[in-house]
Amino acid sequence: MIVTNIDLPAAELWRLYRGRADCENRIKELKYDFGGDSLNLKNFWATEAALLTVMMAYNLMSLFRQGVMRSNTVS
């Protein structure tokens, strides 16, 4: 069941929201597996550098997973 205030047919609502269906899992993966839960630093530029480093690590692991392991899961 999808609860929304968007006035679209059910099939179009499903297409709209299905692209976001896995984003919570990616956030949890970044938070717990790549140390993304401690990105709030005192300096803005330090926080941005930490976030970019975590994102780069995630992307490299994803490429490794897809290219070498031929798998869709990081764990």
Buried (B, 14 or more C-beta within 10 A) or exposed (E): EEEEEEEEEEEEBEEEEEEEEEEEEEEEBBBEBBEBEEBEEEEEEEEEEBBEEBEEBBEEBBEEBEEEEEEEEBE
